[in-house]
């Protein structure tokens, strides 16, 4: 629970459902658009080590942890255009 008595569970469940849906969509589009799965796998694979399961340092979140993972999303966008 947070200080105000609210829970982060709904947000975590929503994020988990989004990740699962995006992964299923990327796998289904593998034959038509293989770059989608490659970009999504890059994003998840490089984000996983800094996802925050074990917090290192004082900050809980920082934009710098998204720089390298976003390359995967940029690959999907660039190849899709």
C-alpha positions in Angstrom: 0.0 0.0 0.0 1.1 3.5 -0.6 1.1 6.3 1.9 -2.4 7.4 0.9 -3.8 3.9 1.4 -4.1 3.2 -2.3 -2.6 0.1 -4.0 -0.6 -0.1 -7.1 -2.1 -3.5 -7.9 -4.5 -2.3 -10.6 -1.8 -0.4 -12.4 0.5 -3.4 -12.2 -2.2 -5.7 -13.6 -3.0 -3.4 -16.4 0.7 -3.1 -17.4 1.0 -6.9 -17.2 -2.0 -7.4 -19.5 -0.6 -4.8 -21.9 2.8 -6.6 -22.1 1.1 -9.9 -22.6 -1.2 -8.6 -25.3 1.7 -6.9 -27.1 3.8 -10.0 -27.0 0.9 -12.2 -28.4 0.4 -9.7 -31.2 4.1 -9.6 -32.1 4.2 -13.4 -32.2 1.1 -13.6 -34.3 2.6 -11.1 -36.8 5.9 -13.0 -37.1 5.4 -14.3 -40.6 4.1 -11.0 -42.0 6.2 -8.6 -40.1 9.2 -10.3 -38.4 10.7 -6.9 -37.4 7.9 -6.4 -34.9 8.9 -9.4 -32.9 12.6 -8.5 -33.2 12.0 -4.9 -32.0 9.7 -6.1 -29.2 12.2 -8.7 -28.0 14.9 -6.1 -28.1 12.8 -3.8 -26.0 11.9 -6.4 -23.4 15.3 -8.0 -23.3 17.2 -4.8 -22.7 14.6 -3.4 -20.3 14.4 -6.5 -18.1 17.8 -6.0 -16.3 16.8 -2.4 -15.2 13.1 -3.0 -14.6 13.4 -2.3 -10.9 12.8 -5.6 -9.3 16.0 -4.9 -7.3 16.4 -1.2 -6.8 19.9 0.1 -7.0 20.5 3.7 -6.0 18.3 6.3 -4.5 16.0 6.8 -7.5 13.2 4.3 -8.2 12.8 5.3 -11.9 15.0 7.2 -14.3 14.7 8.0 -18.0 18.2 6.9 -18.7 17.2 3.2 -18.2 14.9 3.5 -21.3 17.4 4.9 -23.8 18.8 1.5 -25.0 15.5 -0.4 -24.8 13.7 2.2 -27.0 15.9 1.3 -29.9 13.7 -1.8 -30.3 10.6 0.3 -30.5 12.4 2.7 -33.0 13.2 -0.4 -35.2 9.6 -1.4 -35.3 8.5 2.2 -36.2 11.3 2.6 -38.8 10.6 -0.7 -40.6 6.9 -0.2 -40.4 7.0 3.1 -42.2 
